Amino acid sequence: MKPPATVWAKVELPGFHHWPAAPDHRSYLRARHRHLFHITVAVAAAHDDRDTEFHDLGDLIRGWWGPGARECGPASCETLARTLAEHVSSVGLRVTMVAVSEDGEAGAVVHLGDAGEQL
């Protein structure tokens, strides 16, 4: 029996957000600031003939983000990852992982189980 597989796509998209509750020593994060968000989504592959095309998965991420720089408000990387996981799941794909980072330097990963539940 073959081990399970996942396929993934990574995109880099510009956006703005802020952290209203930032502690005093990071008060600069309270102001709206720009990042190049690095977003990776992995979905379960039912077979080796790539039932989910990489390019289509990337297009799905970009479509969710929208054109140009996204205004994310106070959304954290964790919030963006969970919201994107819900969106990708809503089109019938079984998401296993979503990662969102700020400029590829630091971020959050949401892992999902076999049934798509957040772990």
C-alpha positions in Angstrom: 0.0 0.0 0.0 1.3 3.4 -1.0 1.7 6.0 1.8 -0.7 9.0 1.6 0.5 12.0 -0.4 -0.2 15.7 -0.3 0.4 18.3 -3.0 1.1 21.9 -2.2 1.3 25.4 -3.7 3.1 28.5 -2.4 2.4 32.0 -3.4 3.8 35.4 -2.3 1.2 38.2 -2.0 1.4 41.8 -0.7 -0.8 42.9 2.1 -1.2 45.2 5.1 -2.2 44.5 8.6 -1.7 45.8 12.2 -1.7 44.5 15.7 -3.7 46.8 17.9 -2.8 44.9 21.1 0.9 44.8 20.5 2.9 45.2 23.7 4.7 48.4 24.4 8.1 47.1 23.3 6.6 46.2 19.9 4.3 49.3 19.7 5.4 49.9 16.1 3.2 46.9 15.1 0.1 48.7 16.1 0.4 50.9 13.0 -0.7 49.6 9.6 2.3 48.0 7.9 3.1 46.1 4.7 4.4 42.5 4.3 4.9 40.2 1.4 2.9 37.3 2.9 4.3 33.8 1.9 1.3 31.4 1.8 1.6 27.7 1.4 -1.4 25.3 1.2 -1.2 21.5 1.1 -4.1 19.3 0.2 -4.5 15.5 0.3 -3.9 13.7 -3.0 -6.2 10.7 -3.6 -4.0 9.3 -6.3 -0.7 9.9 -8.1 -2.2 11.4 -11.2 -2.5 14.7 -9.4 -6.2 15.1 -8.9 -5.4 18.7 -7.7 -3.2 20.6 -10.1 -0.6 22.8 -8.5 -1.4 25.7 -10.6 -5.1 25.5 -9.8 -4.3 25.4 -6.1 -2.1 28.6 -6.5 -4.9 30.3 -8.5 -7.4 29.4 -5.7 -5.1 31.0 -3.1 -4.7 34.1 -5.3 -8.4 34.3 -5.9 -9.1 34.2 -2.2 -6.6 37.0 -1.6 -7.9 39.2 -4.3 -6.1 41.6 -6.7 -3.3 43.8 -5.5 -2.3 44.3 -1.9 -4.9 42.9 0.6 -6.1 44.9 3.5 -6.0 42.4 6.4 -6.9 44.7 9.2 -5.9 43.2 12.6 -5.8 39.6 11.2 -2.8 37.6 12.4 -1.0 35.0 10.3 -2.9 32.4 12.4 -6.2 34.0 11.5 -5.3 34.2 7.8 -4.2 30.6 7.8 -7.4 29.4 9.4 -9.6 31.5 7.1 -7.8 30.3 4.0 -8.1 26.6 5.2 -11.9 27.1 5.5 -12.1 28.6 2.0 -10.1 25.8 0.4 -12.1 23.2 2.2 -15.3 24.9 1.0 -14.5 24.0 -2.6 -14.1 20.3 -1.8 -10.4 19.9 -1.2 -9.1 18.2 1.9 -6.6 20.6 3.4 -3.8 19.2 5.4 -1.8 22.3 6.2 -1.8 26.1 5.6 1.2 28.3 6.5 1.3 32.1 6.4 4.4 34.0 7.0 5.4 37.6 7.1 8.1 38.2 4.5 9.2 34.5 4.7 10.8 35.3 8.1 8.2 34.3 10.8 4.6 33.1 10.6 2.1 30.5 11.6 1.2 27.0 10.5 -2.3 25.4 10.9 -2.3 21.6 10.6 -5.5 19.8 9.8 -6.3 16.1 10.3 -7.5 13.6 7.7 -11.0 14.8 8.0 -10.0 18.4 7.6 -10.4 19.2 11.3 -7.9 21.6 12.9 -5.4 19.9 15.1 
